[in-house]
């Protein structure tokens, strides 16, 4: 795949290229409110799957900067999604289409953001979803949610995800899977699933044998005590004259990347063997016309799953927040499985149209639709719903904390400017020498000149284990942490990539060789304040937050950052601690 139009894997709105987005406001193209002007797809096929993922509870339109660093190595070198910036525009042949440049890349982000505005928003997504359903045929259409939907905002945290359950119901989601959903307590998850109109699927979440033996309250609510499935593993949906199987795949490393203490009775895994058995069973017993996996594995992990498991037609994936404007074909022993991903923060909607004939998929068309908020009239019911769930918290949400002259963003393999603010806050408020902050991918962007509100801050920090810490740590332990996270990110085997980007750091610099073996990737760790080399047996005061193993004793991270930002009042410049990366010259995954 080298050009946008090859085999029509992507068919995009022609109007977008002609839209005079940089004209002055009085001559700028008026939003007619007629979606046919922008989002009418060519009629094709007889079954339509719409797919969104990783919205991270962003009900309102947002700014979101795509990464300038998304490195791929080994078999994934130079392959989507590990192509960024100008190289991505060249790869897909979209250079010059300003809206698509803005949607898919970090190129000219500030310029385009000011001209085009925000993306996403559930009131806008609702309008597009309804239009695409009604124009194709509601009885032939399904809406899939790939997870990470109940977490990422203040209101989601304060309502324990219930605001997003209501939004999903109003949006018309048919099937869902999870990851950060499992960072609430197990009973809260089960209660939310009961309130959810969609089917919540997970073939790879099992109830532990000990919990079943002890007949714990959570175990007794399992979907199937005999198989051990905590949730329904798959469903069969009638789409017009077609029967389509949808299998759910939750994030397989939830209890490694997130606290197990909230969900002690459940176990998570890749379960590729179980997936193959399930696909075989479905094909033999259900005889579906198509098999779809709704996954939260991450893109590279989904590619490997597509390679080792046969019989899957499409994997609609999430977790890594990659907006990939094609369905990537992956060969396996019995054919080809296509892997898709729908970005994050409500910025995109995948549309997969299938031509199903004689019990199989004859052909398909795939579109990664950007949700340009300025082109879409808000759905009135969803707008009112969002207003109602935010109303009790508006005083807190609108609280102004500071201003900024620089773009604040998070997404990327290494430090982002938002992450640096968090790290600097920990250094200053905790009076530490070194700070560590998790490499979370969620979090929206703030433009230069914007006021930073508490709402903005919570898009970076709103979670159920936000407690901070400050403790003495040996230099050898600091290196071990960096090595362990680097292996999660850069392990040659995608099945061992256990989530997140590189841990963010403050107060230190270091060298990293992503292609080295574990234990040898990190070197030359020094204190930035003195240039002193970190010594293995020497202790240093380290501050951080978001401990997975046990709860820390400090205040929530948002309080730490708010104290810091209110003290400095304005961000005029920022030194982002970025490591010295070895072996990436010419890699298309870095700008």
C-alpha positions as CSV (number, residue, x, y, z in Angstrom):
1,X,0.0,0.0,0.0
2,X,1.7,3.2,-1.1
3,X,-0.9,5.5,-2.3
4,X,-4.3,6.6,-0.9
5,X,-6.3,5.3,-3.8
6,X,-4.8,1.9,-4.4
7,X,-7.6,-0.8,-4.7
8,X,-9.9,1.8,-3.0
9,X,-9.0,0.5,0.4
10,X,-9.8,4.1,1.4
11,X,-12.4,6.2,-0.3
12,X,-12.5,9.7,1.1
13,X,-14.7,12.7,0.9
14,X,-13.8,14.7,-2.3
15,X,-15.1,17.9,-0.8
16,X,-12.4,18.0,1.9
17,X,-9.6,18.6,-0.5
18,X,-11.5,21.6,-2.0
19,X,-12.7,23.1,1.3
20,X,-11.1,26.7,1.7
21,X,-10.2,26.1,5.3
22,X,-7.6,28.9,5.4
23,X,-9.8,31.6,4.2
24,X,-10.8,34.4,6.5
25,X,-13.8,33.7,8.6
26,X,-16.2,35.7,6.5
27,X,-15.3,33.9,3.3
28,X,-14.7,30.4,4.9
29,X,-17.0,27.7,3.6
30,X,-20.2,27.7,5.5
31,X,-21.3,24.5,7.3
32,X,-24.5,23.7,5.6
33,X,-25.3,21.0,8.1
34,X,-25.9,18.6,5.2
35,X,-23.7,15.7,5.8
36,X,-24.0,14.6,2.2
37,X,-21.7,17.5,1.4
38,X,-18.9,15.8,3.4
39,X,-19.5,12.3,4.6
40,X,-21.5,10.6,1.9
41,X,-19.6,7.3,1.0
42,X,-20.0,5.6,-2.3
43,X,-22.7,2.9,-2.1
44,X,-21.1,-0.5,-1.7
45,X,-21.8,-3.9,-0.3
46,X,-24.6,-5.2,1.9
47,X,-23.2,-5.0,5.5
48,X,-21.6,-2.0,7.2
49,X,-19.5,-2.1,10.4
50,X,-18.7,1.3,12.1
51,X,-16.0,1.2,14.7
52,X,-14.6,3.7,17.1
53,X,-12.1,3.2,20.0
54,X,-10.1,4.8,22.8
55,X,-12.3,7.9,23.1
56,X,-11.1,8.1,26.7
57,X,-14.4,9.7,27.9
58,X,-13.9,12.9,25.7
59,X,-17.6,13.8,25.2
60,X,-16.7,17.2,23.8
61,X,-14.6,18.1,20.7
62,X,-10.9,18.2,21.4
63,X,-7.5,19.1,19.9
64,X,-5.3,16.0,19.5
65,X,-1.8,16.1,18.1
66,X,-0.8,12.9,16.3
67,X,2.7,11.6,17.4
68,X,6.0,12.7,15.9
69,X,7.6,9.6,17.3
70,X,6.1,6.2,16.8
71,X,9.0,3.9,16.2
72,X,8.8,0.5,14.6
73,X,11.6,-2.1,14.4
74,X,12.1,-5.6,13.1
75,X,9.1,-6.8,11.1
76,X,7.3,-3.5,11.8
77,X,10.0,-1.2,10.6
78,X,8.6,1.4,8.1
79,X,5.1,-0.1,8.2
80,X,1.9,1.6,9.5
81,X,1.4,2.8,12.1
82,X,5.2,3.4,12.5
83,X,5.4,6.2,9.9
84,X,4.9,9.8,11.0
85,X,5.0,13.4,9.8
86,X,5.9,14.1,6.2
87,X,6.9,10.5,5.6
88,X,3.3,9.5,6.4
89,X,1.9,12.0,4.0
90,X,4.2,10.7,1.3
91,X,3.4,7.1,2.0
92,X,-0.4,7.6,1.6
93,X,-0.1,10.3,-1.1
94,X,-2.1,12.9,0.8
95,X,0.3,15.8,0.9
96,X,-1.5,19.0,0.1
97,X,-4.9,17.8,1.4
98,X,-4.8,20.1,4.4
99,X,-7.7,18.4,6.3
100,X,-6.2,15.0,5.9
101,X,-2.8,16.2,6.8
102,X,-4.3,17.6,10.0
103,X,-6.2,14.5,10.7
104,X,-3.5,11.9,10.2
105,X,-0.2,13.6,11.0
106,X,1.5,16.1,13.3
107,X,2.6,18.2,10.4
108,X,1.6,21.9,10.9
109,X,-0.5,20.9,13.8
110,X,-0.8,24.4,15.4
111,X,-1.6,26.1,12.0
112,X,-4.2,23.5,11.0
113,X,-5.7,23.4,14.5
114,X,-6.3,27.2,14.5
115,X,-7.8,27.0,11.0
116,X,-9.9,23.8,11.2
117,X,-10.7,23.6,14.9
118,X,-11.4,20.7,17.1
119,X,-12.2,17.1,16.2
120,X,-14.5,14.5,17.6
121,X,-17.3,15.2,20.1
122,X,-20.1,12.7,20.8
123,X,-22.8,15.1,19.6
124,X,-21.0,15.3,16.3
125,X,-20.2,11.5,16.2
126,X,-23.9,10.8,16.8
127,X,-24.9,12.9,13.8
128,X,-22.4,11.0,11.6
129,X,-23.3,7.6,12.9
130,X,-27.0,8.2,12.4
131,X,-26.4,9.5,8.9
132,X,-24.3,6.5,7.9
133,X,-26.8,4.1,9.4
134,X,-29.8,5.7,7.7
135,X,-28.1,6.1,4.3
136,X,-27.0,2.5,4.3
137,X,-29.8,0.7,6.1
138,X,-30.0,0.4,9.9
139,X,-30.8,-3.2,9.7
140,X,-27.5,-3.9,7.9
141,X,-25.3,-1.8,10.2
142,X,-23.5,-2.3,13.5
143,X,-21.6,0.1,15.7
144,X,-18.6,-1.3,17.6
145,X,-16.8,0.3,20.5
146,X,-13.2,-0.9,21.0
147,X,-12.8,0.1,24.7
148,X,-11.0,2.7,26.8
149,X,-14.3,4.6,26.8
150,X,-15.2,4.9,30.5
151,X,-11.9,6.6,31.6
152,X,-10.0,9.8,30.7
153,X,-12.1,12.7,32.0
154,X,-13.1,14.2,35.3
155,X,-16.8,13.4,34.8
156,X,-16.0,9.7,33.9
157,X,-14.0,9.4,37.1
158,X,-16.5,11.1,39.3
159,X,-19.4,9.1,37.9
160,X,-17.4,5.9,37.8
161,X,-17.9,5.6,34.0
162,X,-21.6,5.9,34.1
163,X,-21.6,9.1,32.1
164,X,-20.0,7.2,29.2
165,X,-22.4,4.3,29.5
166,X,-25.2,6.7,29.0
167,X,-23.4,8.3,26.0
168,X,-22.8,4.9,24.5
169,X,-26.4,3.9,24.8
170,X,-27.5,7.2,23.2
171,X,-25.0,6.8,20.5
172,X,-26.3,3.3,19.6
173,X,-23.3,1.2,20.3
174,X,-24.1,-2.5,19.6
175,X,-20.9,-4.3,20.8
176,X,-18.1,-3.2,23.1
177,X,-14.9,-4.5,24.7
178,X,-12.7,-3.1,27.4
179,X,-9.4,-2.1,29.0
180,X,-9.4,1.0,31.2
181,X,-13.0,0.0,32.0
182,X,-11.4,-2.6,34.3
183,X,-9.7,0.1,36.4
184,X,-12.9,0.5,38.3
185,X,-13.9,-2.0,40.9
186,X,-15.1,-5.4,39.6
187,X,-18.7,-4.8,40.8
188,X,-18.7,-1.3,39.3
189,X,-17.7,-2.9,36.0
190,X,-20.4,-5.5,36.2
191,X,-23.0,-2.9,37.1
192,X,-22.0,-0.7,34.2
193,X,-22.1,-3.7,31.8
194,X,-25.7,-4.4,33.0
195,X,-26.7,-0.8,32.3
196,X,-25.0,-0.9,28.9
197,X,-27.4,-1.6,25.9
198,X,-24.4,-3.0,23.9
199,X,-23.2,-6.5,24.3
200,X,-19.9,-6.5,26.3
201,X,-17.6,-9.2,24.9
202,X,-14.3,-10.8,26.1
203,X,-13.1,-14.2,25.0
204,X,-9.8,-13.7,27.0
205,X,-11.1,-12.7,30.4
206,X,-11.6,-15.6,32.8
207,X,-12.7,-16.0,36.4
208,X,-9.9,-17.5,38.4
209,X,-10.4,-21.1,39.6
210,X,-9.9,-20.1,43.2
211,X,-12.7,-17.5,43.0
212,X,-15.0,-20.1,41.4
213,X,-14.1,-22.6,44.0
214,X,-14.7,-20.1,46.8
215,X,-17.9,-18.9,45.1
216,X,-17.1,-15.3,45.5
217,X,-19.7,-12.7,44.7
218,X,-17.9,-11.7,41.5
219,X,-17.4,-15.3,40.4
220,X,-21.1,-16.0,40.8
221,X,-21.8,-13.3,38.2
222,X,-19.7,-14.9,35.5
223,X,-21.2,-15.3,32.1
224,X,-20.3,-19.0,32.0
225,X,-19.0,-20.8,35.2
226,X,-18.2,-24.0,33.2
227,X,-15.9,-22.3,30.7
228,X,-14.8,-19.7,33.2
229,X,-15.6,-16.8,30.9
230,X,-16.3,-13.7,32.9
231,X,-18.1,-12.1,29.9
232,X,-19.8,-13.4,26.8
233,X,-16.9,-14.3,24.4
234,X,-18.7,-13.7,21.1
235,X,-22.1,-12.9,19.5
236,X,-23.8,-13.6,16.2
237,X,-25.5,-10.6,14.5
238,X,-27.9,-10.6,11.6
239,X,-27.0,-7.8,9.2
240,X,-29.6,-7.8,6.4
241,X,-29.3,-11.3,4.9
242,X,-25.8,-11.9,6.3
243,X,-24.8,-13.5,9.6
244,X,-21.7,-12.0,11.1
245,X,-19.8,-13.3,14.1
246,X,-18.1,-10.8,16.4
247,X,-15.5,-12.0,19.0
248,X,-14.4,-9.8,21.8
249,X,-10.7,-9.4,22.9
250,X,-10.0,-7.3,25.9
251,X,-6.6,-5.8,26.6
252,X,-4.6,-8.9,27.5
253,X,-2.2,-7.3,30.0
254,X,-4.7,-5.4,32.1
255,X,-3.6,-6.9,35.4
256,X,0.1,-6.1,34.6
257,X,-0.4,-2.6,33.2
258,X,-3.1,-1.6,35.7
259,X,-3.9,-2.6,39.3
260,X,-5.1,-6.1,39.9
261,X,-6.4,-5.1,43.3
262,X,-9.5,-3.7,41.7
263,X,-10.4,-6.9,39.9
264,X,-8.8,-9.7,41.9
265,X,-11.1,-12.5,40.6
266,X,-10.3,-12.1,36.9
267,X,-7.4,-13.1,34.7
268,X,-6.4,-11.7,31.3
269,X,-4.3,-13.1,28.5
270,X,-3.6,-13.0,24.8
271,X,-5.3,-16.5,24.6
272,X,-4.4,-17.0,21.0
273,X,-4.9,-20.7,21.3
274,X,-8.4,-20.1,22.8
275,X,-9.1,-17.7,20.0
276,X,-8.3,-20.3,17.4
277,X,-10.4,-22.9,19.1
278,X,-13.3,-20.4,19.3
279,X,-13.0,-19.3,15.6
280,X,-13.1,-23.0,14.6
281,X,-16.1,-23.7,16.8
282,X,-18.0,-20.7,15.5
283,X,-17.3,-21.6,11.9
284,X,-18.4,-25.2,12.4
285,X,-21.4,-24.6,14.6
286,X,-22.7,-21.1,13.5
287,X,-21.5,-21.1,9.9
288,X,-21.3,-17.3,9.8
289,X,-20.7,-15.3,6.6
290,X,-17.9,-13.3,8.2
291,X,-15.8,-13.4,11.4
292,X,-14.8,-10.1,13.0
293,X,-12.6,-9.7,16.1
294,X,-13.3,-6.5,18.1
295,X,-9.9,-6.1,19.8
296,X,-8.0,-4.0,22.3
297,X,-4.7,-5.7,21.8
298,X,-2.8,-2.8,20.1
299,X,-1.9,-2.7,16.4
300,X,1.3,-4.7,16.3
301,X,-0.2,-7.4,18.6
302,X,-3.3,-7.6,16.4
303,X,-1.0,-8.1,13.4
304,X,0.7,-11.0,15.1
305,X,-2.7,-12.4,16.2
306,X,-3.8,-12.2,12.6
307,X,-0.7,-14.1,11.5
308,X,-1.0,-17.0,14.0
309,X,-4.8,-17.4,14.1
310,X,-6.6,-18.4,10.9
311,X,-10.2,-17.9,9.9
312,X,-10.6,-14.2,11.0
313,X,-11.7,-11.8,8.3
314,X,-11.1,-8.5,10.0
315,X,-9.6,-7.4,13.4
316,X,-11.1,-4.0,14.4
317,X,-8.4,-2.9,16.9
318,X,-7.6,-0.3,19.5
319,X,-5.3,0.5,22.5
320,X,-2.3,2.0,20.7
321,X,-4.3,5.1,19.5
322,X,-3.2,4.6,15.9
323,X,-5.2,6.3,13.2
324,X,-4.4,4.0,10.3
325,X,-6.2,5.0,7.1
326,X,-6.1,1.5,5.6
327,X,-7.1,-2.1,6.4
328,X,-3.7,-3.7,6.6
329,X,-3.6,-7.3,5.1
330,X,-1.8,-9.9,7.2
331,X,-1.1,-13.3,5.6
332,X,-1.5,-16.5,7.7
333,X,-1.6,-20.2,7.0
334,X,-5.1,-20.3,5.5
335,X,-5.4,-16.8,3.9
336,X,-5.5,-13.2,4.9
337,X,-6.8,-11.2,7.8
338,X,-7.1,-7.5,7.6
339,X,-6.2,-5.3,10.7
340,X,-7.7,-1.9,11.3
341,X,-7.4,0.8,14.0
342,X,-9.6,3.8,14.6
343,X,-7.3,6.3,16.4
344,X,-8.5,7.9,19.7
345,X,-10.4,10.6,21.5
346,X,-13.4,10.5,19.1
347,X,-11.2,11.8,16.3
348,X,-12.1,9.0,13.8
349,X,-14.8,6.6,12.8
350,X,-13.9,3.5,10.9
351,X,-16.4,2.4,8.3
352,X,-16.0,-1.1,6.8
353,X,-18.5,-2.0,4.1
354,X,-18.6,-5.7,3.2
355,X,-19.9,-7.3,0.0
356,X,-21.1,-10.7,1.4
357,X,-22.1,-13.3,-1.2
358,X,-22.5,-17.0,-1.0
359,X,-21.5,-17.3,2.6
360,X,-18.3,-15.2,2.4
361,X,-16.8,-11.8,1.9
362,X,-16.4,-11.2,-1.8
363,X,-15.0,-7.6,-1.5
364,X,-14.9,-4.7,0.9
365,X,-14.3,-1.0,1.1
366,X,-12.7,0.7,4.2
367,X,-12.6,4.3,5.3
368,X,-11.1,5.9,8.3
369,X,-13.3,9.0,8.6
370,X,-12.0,12.0,10.5
371,X,-14.6,13.7,12.6
372,X,-14.2,17.4,11.8
373,X,-16.3,19.1,14.4
374,X,-16.7,22.3,12.4
375,X,-18.4,20.4,9.5
376,X,-21.0,18.6,11.6
377,X,-24.2,19.8,13.2
378,X,-24.5,18.5,16.8
379,X,-27.2,16.0,17.6
380,X,-29.6,17.8,19.9
381,X,-30.3,14.8,22.2
382,X,-26.6,14.0,22.7
383,X,-25.7,17.7,23.2
384,X,-28.3,18.0,25.9
385,X,-27.1,14.7,27.5
386,X,-23.5,15.9,27.6
387,X,-24.7,19.2,29.0
388,X,-26.6,17.5,31.8
389,X,-23.8,15.1,32.9
390,X,-21.3,18.0,33.0
391,X,-23.6,20.5,34.7
392,X,-23.0,19.4,38.3
393,X,-19.2,19.8,37.9
394,X,-18.9,22.9,35.8
395,X,-17.4,25.1,38.5
396,X,-14.5,22.7,38.9
397,X,-14.2,21.9,35.2
398,X,-14.0,25.5,34.2
399,X,-11.5,26.5,36.9
400,X,-8.6,28.4,35.2
401,X,-5.2,27.2,36.3
402,X,-2.6,28.8,34.0
403,X,-1.9,29.9,30.5
404,X,0.6,28.6,27.9
405,X,2.6,29.8,24.9
406,X,3.5,26.3,23.8
407,X,1.5,23.4,22.6
408,X,0.8,20.9,25.3
409,X,0.5,17.3,24.1
410,X,1.3,13.8,25.3
411,X,1.2,11.1,22.6
412,X,4.6,9.8,21.4
413,X,7.0,7.0,22.4
414,X,9.0,9.4,24.6
415,X,8.3,12.6,26.6
416,X,5.6,15.0,25.6
417,X,5.1,18.6,26.9
418,X,2.2,17.6,29.1
419,X,4.2,14.8,30.5
420,X,7.1,17.2,31.2
421,X,4.8,19.5,33.2
422,X,3.7,16.5,35.3
423,X,7.3,15.5,35.8
424,X,8.3,19.1,36.7
425,X,5.4,19.3,39.1
426,X,6.6,16.2,40.9
427,X,10.1,17.5,41.1
428,X,9.1,20.9,42.5
429,X,6.2,20.0,44.8
430,X,7.8,16.9,46.2
431,X,11.3,18.4,46.3
432,X,12.7,15.4,44.5
433,X,15.8,14.9,42.4
434,X,14.1,12.6,39.8
435,X,10.5,12.2,38.7
436,X,8.8,9.3,36.9
437,X,5.5,9.5,35.1
438,X,3.7,6.6,33.3
439,X,3.8,6.6,29.5
440,X,0.0,6.8,29.1
441,X,-1.2,7.4,25.6
442,X,-4.4,9.1,26.7
443,X,-4.7,12.9,27.0
444,X,-5.8,15.7,24.7
445,X,-3.8,18.7,23.5
446,X,-3.8,22.4,24.4
447,X,-2.9,25.1,21.9
448,X,-0.6,28.1,22.4
449,X,-2.6,31.0,23.8
450,X,-5.2,28.8,25.5
451,X,-6.1,29.0,29.1
452,X,-5.4,25.7,30.9
453,X,-8.5,24.6,32.8
454,X,-8.9,21.9,35.4
455,X,-10.9,20.0,32.8
456,X,-7.8,20.1,30.5
457,X,-5.6,18.9,33.4
458,X,-8.0,16.0,34.1
459,X,-7.7,14.7,30.5
460,X,-4.1,13.9,31.5
461,X,-4.6,12.6,35.0
462,X,-8.2,11.4,35.7
463,X,-7.9,7.8,36.8
464,X,-8.7,5.6,39.8
465,X,-5.1,5.2,41.1
466,X,-3.7,8.8,40.9
467,X,-1.9,8.9,44.2
468,X,1.6,10.3,44.3
469,X,4.7,9.2,46.2
470,X,8.2,10.4,47.1
471,X,10.8,7.8,48.2
472,X,14.4,7.0,48.1
473,X,15.5,4.7,45.3
474,X,18.8,3.2,44.3
475,X,20.3,4.0,40.9
476,X,20.2,0.4,40.0
477,X,16.4,0.4,40.6
478,X,15.9,3.4,38.4
479,X,17.8,1.7,35.6
480,X,15.7,-1.4,36.1
481,X,12.5,0.5,35.8
482,X,13.6,2.2,32.5
483,X,14.8,-1.2,31.1
484,X,11.5,-2.9,32.0
485,X,9.3,-0.3,30.4
486,X,11.6,-0.2,27.3
487,X,11.1,-3.9,26.9
488,X,7.3,-3.5,27.1
489,X,7.5,-1.0,24.3
490,X,10.3,-2.4,22.1
491,X,10.3,-6.2,22.6
492,X,10.8,-7.9,19.3
493,X,7.7,-10.1,20.0
494,X,4.5,-8.1,19.9
495,X,2.9,-10.5,22.4
496,X,5.3,-9.2,25.0
497,X,4.6,-5.6,24.4
498,X,2.5,-5.0,27.5
499,X,1.1,-1.5,26.9
500,X,2.0,2.2,27.1
501,X,4.9,4.3,25.8
502,X,8.2,4.9,27.5
503,X,8.1,6.1,31.1
504,X,8.4,9.9,31.2
505,X,11.2,11.3,33.3
506,X,12.2,14.5,35.0
507,X,15.6,15.4,36.4
508,X,17.6,12.9,34.4
509,X,18.8,12.3,30.9
510,X,19.7,8.9,29.4
511,X,20.6,7.0,26.3
512,X,18.4,4.3,24.8
513,X,19.0,1.7,22.1
514,X,15.6,0.3,21.3
515,X,17.0,-2.7,19.4
516,X,19.3,-3.9,22.1
517,X,18.4,-6.8,24.4
518,X,16.7,-6.3,27.7
519,X,19.1,-5.1,30.3
520,X,21.2,-3.4,27.7
521,X,18.9,-0.8,26.2
522,X,19.5,2.0,28.8
523,X,22.8,3.7,29.5
524,X,24.4,7.0,30.5
525,X,21.8,8.0,33.1
526,X,22.7,11.4,34.5
527,X,21.2,14.0,36.7
528,X,20.3,17.0,34.5
529,X,20.8,19.5,37.4
530,X,24.5,18.6,37.9
531,X,25.5,16.3,35.1
532,X,26.4,13.7,37.7
533,X,26.2,10.1,36.5
534,X,23.6,8.0,38.4
535,X,25.4,5.4,40.5
536,X,23.9,1.9,41.0
537,X,24.4,1.8,44.8
538,X,23.6,5.4,45.5
539,X,20.1,6.5,46.7
540,X,18.1,9.3,45.1
541,X,14.8,11.0,46.0
542,X,12.3,9.9,43.3
543,X,8.8,11.2,43.0
544,X,6.1,9.6,40.9
545,X,2.4,8.5,40.8
546,X,0.1,5.8,39.5
547,X,1.5,2.8,41.4
548,X,0.1,-0.5,40.1
549,X,1.1,-2.9,42.9
550,X,-0.2,-1.1,45.9
551,X,-1.8,2.3,46.7
552,X,0.6,5.2,47.4
553,X,0.0,7.6,50.2
554,X,0.3,10.9,48.5
555,X,-2.2,13.3,47.2
556,X,-3.8,12.7,43.7
557,X,-1.5,13.9,40.9
558,X,-3.9,16.5,39.7
559,X,-3.5,18.3,43.0
560,X,0.3,18.3,42.6
561,X,0.1,19.6,39.1
562,X,-2.4,22.3,39.9
563,X,-0.3,23.6,42.8
564,X,2.7,23.8,40.4
565,X,0.8,25.5,37.6
566,X,-0.9,28.0,39.8
567,X,2.5,28.9,41.2
568,X,4.2,29.5,37.8
569,X,1.0,30.9,36.3
570,X,2.3,30.8,32.7
571,X,4.2,28.4,30.5
572,X,6.5,30.5,28.3
573,X,9.1,27.9,27.6
574,X,9.6,24.3,28.5
575,X,12.6,22.0,28.3
576,X,11.4,18.5,27.5
577,X,13.6,15.8,28.8
578,X,14.0,13.6,25.7
579,X,16.5,10.7,25.8
580,X,19.3,10.2,23.3
581,X,17.9,7.6,21.0
582,X,20.4,5.3,19.3
583,X,19.8,3.5,16.0
584,X,16.9,5.5,14.6
585,X,18.6,7.5,11.8
586,X,16.4,7.2,8.8
587,X,13.6,5.5,10.7
588,X,10.2,6.8,9.3
589,X,8.7,6.5,12.8
590,X,10.5,9.7,14.0
591,X,10.4,13.3,12.8
